[in-house]
């Protein structure tokens, strides 16, 4: 059974940084794309970033490009999201997702439980 467990969320001031982690287990993820999504109160879940487990160029939402970096650690079966220059509008619950499709979407089959990120202005 696939399990995705996020960690690393918290409260940070605007301009600060946080690093989210997503520990994946339950199968071999070499054919998967790993993604991060977020959902703010009253808004729909939106795509943030994604990367193929085996490599290739990552994808970013325009709203985070240049500030966020997605990466993976093969040895730890973990995907990271380094978030710099955080803004109040980055406040949301962040979710990790896994999919065999080229790009994860809201219909991706595997999701973590989410981790709260709050940016104070």
ABEGO torsion letter per residue (X at the ends): XBBBBBBGBEBBBBGBBBBBBBBBBGBBAAABBBBBBBBBBGBBBBBABBBBAAEEBBBBBAAABGABBBBBBAAAGBBBBBBBGBBAAABBBBBBBBBABABBBAABABBBAEBBBBBBX
